[in-house]
Amino acid sequence: MSTFRPELHVTADSGILEGPAGVIFDGREGENNWHIFYQYRPTPEAPSRWGHNVSDGDPFSWVECNDAIVPAGGESAVRAGAVIGAPEGIYLYFTSATAAGNTIQLAHAPELEGLCDELLEDTNATPGVQRLGDIVEDTPEYNNFRSPCVVPDWKDDEREEHDGWLMLAITGSVDTPKPVVLRSIDGVEWRFEGPLTFDGDPGIDLDETLVAPRICRLRDEVDSKIYDVFFFTLERGGKDRSAYIIGKLENNTFRVTTPAQALDFGHDFTRPRNTNYLPVAMDPAQRYQGTYLFGFMTPSGRQGSPTKEPNWETEGWANTLTLPRYVTLQDGHLYQVPAPGLPEAVSTTRGAHLWTALCEISAGGSVVAEIVDGNGEVAARVTHAGDKLTVDRFDGQVAEAEIGEDEEDTITVIVDGSTLEVYADGGAVVMSSRIWPENGCIGIRSRAKGDASILNEWRRSR
C-alpha cells in the first residue's frame, strides 16, 4: 500500500509538525545517536509541544520517543528553541507562550538515553525532563524573548577554542520582531549583549519579517579562516524564504564578508536548524570543517493550513523535516550534500528512490529527471540546463535556481514519500519540495536532451 509518509525523513506520528526545535548528536564512546526534537501539535486544536525522535548509527532510521516538553501551568504553547550538552545530560531551551507573552525557559534532562527507554501512552508525561524556569530577563527596551538558538561561544579572538555560550533570540511583537544577542558562562545565567546589528551590506533588506535566527561556525576551505554563518528566515507574502550571510559576530555586531545567499531554492524549505554535539574529544583541525543541517518542509507558511495537505485527510499527519545535510564552506559559499549513509538507507525502505548522475551539459542542452507515479504518469520534473536548475510540479509554480558556470554538472534526486530533494553541482544548489505522486513513486526516469550527455548514472531503491 502506497503512502505519502516518508520513511527516511522525520514526521510526527500523528498531528501537525511545526518545525525542528533542536538537534544534538551523541558521539561519546559507545554511543552514536542522533536526537532530534521538534515542535508539533497532536491535533489541530491542541497547543504546540516538543516531540522527540532518536536514530542510532545514522540520521535516517528514526524511532519515536516520549514527548520531551508539554504545555503546563497556563502555557498556550511550547515552541522551538535549542538543545546543548549540559554538565550532565542536556539542556533544552524552549519558548513558553502564555496569555502574558513569551519567555525563554530552560529544562534539563540528566540522562539523554533515558528519554527513549520506554514509550509511555500518557502524552502529558515528560519522564526525565526537569524544568528550571525562566532564564532571560526583560530589559527596559526589549521583552517577549523567544526562538532561542544556543551554540558554544568563542574563548578569545583567535576563534579556535570555546568558552561559555552564545544565544541568538527574537524579541518584540509578532509584527515587529527584533533579533538580539545574549551570552552566558554556564548556559543557565544569561547576560543581554544588545540588538543584533550588521556592519557592511547584508545584501538583503533585513526588515521586520526576519525570524528564526541561527548561527554556526565553519572554516572556509579556500582561505582556511573560521567564519560565522548567520541563518535567517524572512516571512513575506505568506511564504517563507531562508538565507544565510557569512561574516564574524563580534559582541552584538555581525561584520559581513559575504552578503545574503539563498539556502534552498525549492518550493517548500524554511527554518533551518544546525546540530549541536555532546562534548567529545575532537581534533581542533577537524572541529569546524563541516556541520549537519536540518530544514522544515511545508507548503504553507505560518498562516497556512497544513490540514490541506493530501496526507492529512488520508493519514492524519502534516509537514516533515528535510534529510540531514552535511554543510561545508568554500570561498564564501555553502555546499550542502546528503549525509553519509543515504544510499544504504534508501535500500532498506519500501518506496524511496535515489538517482545521481555525472553529466556534461553545453549551451542549449539539458538533463531531465522525471518522478513517475504509480499510474505511470510524471508527477514532477527536474531539469538541469547547465546554468539553471528547475523543479516543476505542474502546479503553475516552477522553482528555479541559477548555477555558476565553473561548477561541475552533477545532480542527485531523492524521492521519499511526499518529499523531493535535489542536489546539484556538488551541493552548490539544493532544492526541497513537497510532491504527492498518485499511488506512490515507482521510479525516476532520466534522459539527456540537445547538447548534453549523461556520462555516468547510479540508482538506488529497494
Disulfide bonds with the S-S distance in Angstrom:
Cys65-Cys116 2.03
